[in-house]
Amino acid sequence: MTKTIERNEIVEGVIWKQLLLFFFPILIGSFFQQLYNTVDTIIVGQYVGKEALAGVGATGNVINLWLGFFIGLAGGASVIISHFYGARDEESLSKAVHTSIALSLAGGLVIMLIGLATAKVSLEILDVAEEVMDEAMTYIIVFYCGMVATVIYNVGTGILRAVGDSKRPLYILIACCVVNIVLDLLFVVAFHWDVFGVALATVLSQVVSAVLIMAILMRTREGYRVELKKIRFHGGMLRRIMRLGLPTGMQSVLYTISNLVIQAAVNAFGTDAMASWSAISRVDGFVWMIMGAFGISVTTFVGQNYGAGRYDRVLRGTRVCLAMTAGTILVLSVLEIVFAGPILRIFTGDEAVVALGTTFVRVWAPAYVAYVFIEIYSGAARGVGEALPPMIITIFGVCVLRLIWIWAVLPFHRTPAMVAASYPVTWGITAAVFIVYYLRMNWLKRHLPPGTPLPGRRAAGA
């Protein structure tokens, strides 16, 4: 039965308003996501100790290595879903949705099994200090056990955002944030379960989020409705998802590997460096969540307008989003630099940890704005289905150069600040390449129907 799709404001409304209407629920949702990660860190640092803080912090990149690959893979489905939704092709939309849900179930199970089998060796490769190994192992094993729910939630959220719904994922995140905080306090402060309690609280909150997101997808009457009996891999659709998602998934893996190398370099400086890196990463996360929210917004905006044939709005939306993101990040960079010390003292009272964290911030925060070009231009290109070139640029510009920095430059001046310097250097180089790539416009030309002229860059905006 054909369903009626209401007027789509993303392809018809005022550009800056639509971007902001989509952006703010994602931002607020990301804030709550970061909030309950931050609460975990605060509770561990204040009630368990800096060894536990270092142990939990050491697991992040290991977990993201597997999780990021499958979320990147499913990201290909989000782009395809936004195209079909913009074009109002409900049959293809349904196939894409059910294939992505099947992918999330299979992916979550695979991550859990691989993660549990490789947890110890992964932490050993990272050179995690012996005094924090038990805490790190406890956290990572419990977290992996809830991976199916985590992947389902992330894929389900991607589906809703692909069709322009960024509000209901926000409501789910708020609910799960409250659940996580309450369980943190119960398990750690009241029951004294320490790191195990923090990990269990996180997993249970992810289970709640997965249940809620599936309930929304199964109850909607629109073309992206999920029906359990229809969850399966559609061969042609899976190939399209893989074509778009594999480059993004591989980019995420290689990006995480480069971060693992960075983490190992930090770990070599001892527990204080590990604890400060863990704490400042939570603060740093607020900046990345804003850039990520703008990145998701531009990808969805571009994807739906591309699917609807509104190629002029693809370019105008990208320019508007770039300007809004850059202005926001510049303000945040200044605030983080000025208030780094007081913010870090929220996580720990250890002054050695605070001093190192402040050093990290002063090295990389001034260069945040360079990453804006990477985030927005790559997001716009993915929105039209251009996945491989952004991956190649990011891999070589960020990942490979970062590894070269650690292995070839760091040995000449082995300090924690020199490790942190790998970020601004690689961001700046990669941003310059992305600017050239975007301005040449081949990323859009390749995906326009034959004979379609390239939209004018200065056409009047809606």
Buried (B, 14 or more C-beta within 10 A) or exposed (E): EEEEBEEBBBBEBEBBEBBBBBBBBBBBBBBBBBBBBBBBBBBBBBBBBBBBBBBBBBBBBBBBBBBBBBBBBBBBBBBBBBBBBBBBBBEBBBBBBBBBBBBBBBBBEBBBEBBBEBBBEBBEEBEBBEEBBEBBBBBBBBBBBBBBBBBBBBBBBBBBBBBBBBBBBBBBBBBBBBBBBEBBBEBBEEEEBBBBBBBBBBBBBBBBBBEBBBEBBEEBEBBBBBEEEBBEBBEEBBEBBBBBBBBBBBBBBBBBBBBBBBBBBBBBBBBBBBBBBBBBBBBBBBBBBBBBBBBBBBBBBBBBBBBBBBBBBBBBBBBBBBEBBBEBBBEBBEBBEEEBEEBBBBBBEBEBBBEBBBBBBBBBBBBBBBBBBBBBBBBBBBBBBBBBBBBBBBBBBBBBBBBBBBEEEBEEEEEBEBBBBBBBBBBBBBBEBBEEBBEEEEBBEEBBEEEEEEBEEEEEBB
